[in-house]
Amino acid sequence: MDVGISFIATAILVNILVIVGSVFFAFQANGNLRREEPESLPYRWGFFLGTYTLVNAAIGLLVLLALLLLHGAILPLPREFMSLFVGTMFLTFLLVAPMHILSGWIGYRIICRRRWALILITALTFNPLIYIPSTFYIAKRWHELSRVDPSRYRYHR
């Protein structure tokens, strides 16, 4: 099997697993929320979006780190290009890793039911499939999310 096709198949499989896991967590967390705060609106989309963002940020960091540490085994290059490749990968890691860390933190804050985090991740995704449901979702929960007490929320810790 071609390496490119194998990589694409692995990426698709990992993405499907992340989506399924995020959906499962969203339903579990929403059930807990509804038991603890029965008057609150359902927050499944928020839990899904936060979990999906957090897990993808962690996977992105792991892939970057693996590429940085395993560059010789993954991509055998001639010796004269190796230092250029390592320098480029290190620079890429320094530039991209903070974005993954920030994305993971925003995902965590979405799970903590922060309105600003939902707005920020919606704007940063550049994805109309996220814009449309998130816009209606945020509008319906605008007042409720402004009153969230972080000390009562179990995922805040």
For each residue, the residues with C-beta under 8 A, 3 or more apart:
1: 5 6
2: 5 6
3: 6 7
4: 7 8
5: 1 2 8 9
6: 1 2 3 9 10
7: 3 4 10 11
8: 4 5 11 12
9: 5 6 12 13
10: 6 7 13 14
11: 7 8 14 15
12: 8 9 15 16
13: 9 10 16 17
14: 10 11 17 18 59
15: 11 12 18 19
16: 12 13 19 20
17: 13 14 20 21
18: 14 15 21 22 52 55 56 59
19: 15 16 22 23 52
20: 16 17 23 24
21: 17 18 24 25 51 55
22: 18 19 25 26 47 48 51 52 55
23: 19 20 26 27 48
24: 20 21 27 28
25: 21 22 28 29 47 48 51
26: 22 23 29 30 44 45 47 48 51
27: 23 24 30 31 44
28: 24 25 31 32
29: 25 26 32 33 43 47 111 155
30: 26 27 33 34 42 43 44 47
31: 27 28 34 35
32: 28 29 35 36 154
33: 29 30 36 37 40 42 43
34: 30 31 37 38 40 42
35: 31 32 38
36: 32 33 152 154
37: 33 34 40 152
38: 34 35
39:
40: 33 34 37 43 144
41: 140 141 144
42: 30 33 34
43: 29 30 33 40 46 47 113 141
44: 26 27 30 47 48
45: 26 48 49 133 134 137
46: 43 49 50 110 111 113 118 137 141
47: 22 25 26 29 30 43 44 50 51 110 111
48: 22 23 25 26 44 45 51 52
49: 45 46 52 53 107 110 118 121 130 134
50: 46 47 53 54 107 108 109 110 111 112 117
51: 21 22 25 26 47 48 54 55 107 111
52: 18 19 22 48 49 55 56 107
53: 49 50 56 57 103 104 106 107 110 121
54: 50 51 57 58 104 107 108 111
55: 18 21 22 51 52 58 59 107
56: 18 52 53 59 60 103 107
57: 53 54 60 61 100 101 103 104 107
58: 54 55 61 62 100 104
59: 14 18 55 56 62 63
60: 56 57 63 64 96 100 103
61: 57 58 64 65 97 100 101 104
62: 58 59 65 66
63: 59 60 66 67
64: 60 61 67 68 92 93 96 97 100
65: 61 62 68 69 93
66: 62 63 69 70 74
67: 63 64 70 71 74 89 93
68: 64 65 71 89 90 93
69: 65 66
70: 66 67 73 74
71: 67 68 74 75 82 85 86 89
72: 75 76 77 82
73: 70 76
74: 66 67 70 71
75: 71 72 85
76: 72 73
77: 72 81 82 85
78: 81 82
79: 82
80: 83 84
81: 77 78 84 85
82: 71 72 77 78 79 85 86
83: 80 86 87
84: 80 81 87 88
85: 71 75 77 81 82 88 89
86: 71 82 83 89 90
87: 83 84 90 91
88: 84 85 91 92
89: 67 68 71 85 86 92 93
90: 68 86 87 93 94
91: 87 88 94 95
92: 64 88 89 95 96
93: 64 65 67 68 89 90 96 97
94: 90 91 97 98
95: 91 92 98 99
96: 60 64 92 93 99 100
97: 61 64 93 94 100 101
98: 94 95 101 102
99: 95 96 102 103
100: 57 58 60 61 64 96 97 103 104
101: 57 61 97 98 104 105
102: 98 99 105 106
103: 53 56 57 60 99 100 106 107 121 124
104: 53 54 57 58 61 100 101 107 108
105: 101 102 108 109
106: 53 102 103 109 110 117 120 121 124
107: 49 50 51 52 53 54 55 56 57 103 104 110 111 117 121
108: 50 54 104 105 111 112
109: 50 105 106 112 114 116 117
110: 46 47 49 50 53 106 107 113 114 117 118 121
111: 29 46 47 50 51 54 107 108 155
112: 50 108 109 117 148 150 153 155 156
113: 43 46 110 145 148 153
114: 109 110 117 118 145 148
115: 118 119 138 141 142 145 146
116: 109 119 120
117: 50 106 107 109 110 112 114 120 121
118: 46 49 110 114 115 121 122 134 137 138 145
119: 115 116 122 123 138
120: 106 116 117 123 124
121: 49 53 103 106 107 110 117 118 124 125 130
122: 118 119 125 130 131 134 135 138
123: 119 120
124: 103 106 120 121
125: 121 122 130 131
126:
127: 130 131
128: 131 132
129: 132 133
130: 49 121 122 125 127 133 134
131: 122 125 127 128 134 135
132: 128 129 135 136
133: 45 129 130 136 137
134: 45 49 118 122 130 131 137 138
135: 122 131 132 138 139
136: 132 133 139 140
137: 45 46 118 133 134 140 141
138: 115 118 119 122 134 135 141 142 145
139: 135 136 142
140: 41 136 137
141: 41 43 46 115 137 138 144 145
142: 115 138 139 145 146
143: 146 147
144: 40 41 141 147 148
145: 113 114 115 118 138 141 142 148
146: 115 142 143
147: 143 144
148: 112 113 114 144 145 153
149: 152 153
150: 112 153 156
151: 156
152: 36 37 149
153: 112 113 148 149 150 156
154: 32 36 157
155: 29 111 112
156: 112 150 151 153
157: 154
